[in-house]
């Protein structure tokens, strides 16, 4: 098991995003990622999801629309404890030089300091959280 701190930086290779800030949150079950645009559409009888990761406040923001047919709608509790329906996608995240599968609920996190929240479902049996440290994985990352 890796020791992860209260915050770190991760890569999302499927979206060509690197060094995205994350907050570890053992109080949250589901991991979430900030989206500035989310829209479910239908074409030729098939539903698909369009979304934009991050927003113009982040250097990594590309303003590109991502489309996928593989997504779900789930009920999750927001930071205020209220249940709400969100779209959930599956992707891969790289941290400590390892690639892991992860599910992200797509949410509007523009008011939050970190665009990604890593919840218990992802952290469980992979990481131990030490809230007195941060950027442990990022500091170990070799420059490219």
C-alpha positions as CSV (number, residue, x, y, z in Angstrom):
1,X,0.0,0.0,0.0
2,X,1.2,3.5,-0.8
3,X,0.9,6.4,1.7
4,X,-1.0,9.2,0.1
5,X,-1.4,12.6,1.6
6,X,-4.3,15.0,1.8
7,X,-3.6,16.2,-1.8
8,X,-1.5,15.1,-4.8
9,X,-1.4,15.3,-8.6
10,X,-2.5,12.6,-11.0
11,X,-2.5,11.9,-14.7
12,X,-5.6,10.9,-16.7
13,X,-4.0,9.3,-19.8
14,X,-7.3,8.6,-21.7
15,X,-7.9,12.4,-21.7
16,X,-4.3,13.5,-22.2
17,X,-4.3,15.4,-18.9
18,X,-1.3,15.5,-16.6
19,X,-0.5,16.8,-13.1
20,X,-4.2,17.5,-12.2
21,X,-4.6,18.4,-8.5
22,X,-6.6,16.0,-6.4
23,X,-7.8,16.0,-2.9
24,X,-8.2,12.7,-0.9
25,X,-11.5,12.6,0.9
26,X,-12.1,9.6,3.2
27,X,-15.5,11.0,3.9
28,X,-16.6,10.7,0.3
29,X,-17.5,7.3,-1.1
30,X,-17.4,8.2,-4.8
31,X,-14.6,10.0,-6.6
32,X,-15.6,13.1,-8.6
33,X,-14.2,15.3,-11.3
34,X,-15.0,18.9,-12.3
35,X,-16.8,19.3,-15.6
36,X,-17.7,22.7,-17.0
37,X,-20.2,21.1,-19.4
38,X,-22.2,17.9,-19.3
39,X,-25.0,16.9,-21.7
40,X,-26.8,13.6,-22.5
41,X,-27.9,13.3,-26.1
42,X,-29.4,10.8,-28.5
43,X,-28.4,10.0,-32.0
44,X,-29.7,7.2,-34.2
45,X,-31.5,5.8,-31.2
46,X,-28.4,5.6,-29.1
47,X,-27.7,7.7,-26.0
48,X,-24.3,9.2,-25.4
49,X,-22.8,11.7,-23.0
50,X,-20.8,14.8,-23.9
51,X,-18.7,16.6,-21.3
52,X,-15.8,19.0,-20.9
53,X,-13.3,18.3,-18.2
54,X,-12.1,21.2,-16.0
55,X,-12.7,24.8,-17.1
56,X,-10.6,27.9,-18.2
57,X,-9.3,28.4,-14.7
58,X,-7.0,25.4,-15.2
59,X,-3.9,25.4,-17.5
60,X,-4.8,21.9,-18.6
61,X,-8.2,22.9,-19.9
62,X,-8.5,22.2,-23.6
63,X,-12.2,23.1,-24.2
64,X,-12.6,19.9,-26.1
65,X,-15.9,18.0,-25.9
66,X,-15.5,14.3,-24.9
67,X,-18.1,11.9,-26.1
68,X,-18.8,8.5,-24.7
69,X,-21.5,5.8,-24.8
70,X,-20.2,4.1,-21.7
71,X,-21.6,5.9,-18.7
72,X,-24.2,5.4,-16.0
73,X,-26.5,7.6,-13.9
74,X,-26.1,7.1,-10.2
75,X,-27.5,8.7,-7.1
76,X,-24.6,10.2,-5.0
77,X,-24.5,12.4,-1.9
78,X,-23.1,15.8,-2.5
79,X,-20.8,17.7,-0.1
80,X,-23.9,18.9,1.7
81,X,-25.3,15.4,2.3
82,X,-28.1,15.8,-0.3
83,X,-28.7,12.9,-2.7
84,X,-28.5,13.9,-6.4
85,X,-28.3,12.1,-9.7
86,X,-25.0,12.3,-11.5
87,X,-23.4,10.8,-14.6
88,X,-20.5,8.4,-13.8
89,X,-17.8,7.5,-16.2
90,X,-15.0,4.9,-16.0
91,X,-11.4,5.8,-16.9
92,X,-7.8,5.3,-15.7
93,X,-5.8,7.4,-13.3
94,X,-2.0,7.3,-12.9
95,X,-0.6,7.9,-9.4
96,X,2.6,6.6,-7.9
97,X,3.6,5.6,-11.5
98,X,0.8,3.0,-11.5
99,X,-2.3,3.0,-13.6
100,X,-5.6,2.2,-11.8
101,X,-9.2,2.0,-13.0
102,X,-11.4,4.6,-11.5
103,X,-15.0,5.8,-11.6
104,X,-15.7,9.5,-11.5
105,X,-19.0,11.2,-11.0
106,X,-19.1,14.3,-13.2
107,X,-19.8,17.4,-11.1
108,X,-19.5,21.1,-11.0
109,X,-16.6,21.8,-8.7
110,X,-15.7,25.3,-9.8
111,X,-16.2,26.6,-6.2
112,X,-13.8,23.9,-4.8
113,X,-10.0,24.2,-4.6
114,X,-9.4,20.9,-6.2
115,X,-10.9,19.7,-9.5
116,X,-10.7,16.0,-8.5
117,X,-11.8,14.3,-5.3
118,X,-10.6,10.8,-4.6
119,X,-13.1,8.9,-2.5
120,X,-13.0,5.8,-0.4
121,X,-14.1,3.5,-3.2
122,X,-10.9,4.3,-5.1
123,X,-8.6,4.6,-2.0
124,X,-9.7,1.4,-0.4
125,X,-7.0,-1.4,-0.2
126,X,-4.6,0.7,-2.4
127,X,-3.7,3.6,-0.2
128,X,-3.3,4.7,3.4
129,X,-4.0,8.4,3.9
130,X,-1.6,10.6,6.0
131,X,-3.2,14.0,6.2
132,X,0.0,15.6,7.3
133,X,1.7,15.2,3.9
134,X,0.9,16.1,0.3
135,X,2.1,15.6,-3.2
136,X,3.9,12.4,-2.3
137,X,3.3,10.7,-5.7
138,X,4.0,13.9,-7.6
139,X,7.4,14.4,-5.8
140,X,8.4,10.8,-6.8
141,X,7.4,11.4,-10.4
142,X,10.3,11.5,-12.8
143,X,10.4,14.5,-15.1
144,X,9.6,13.7,-18.7
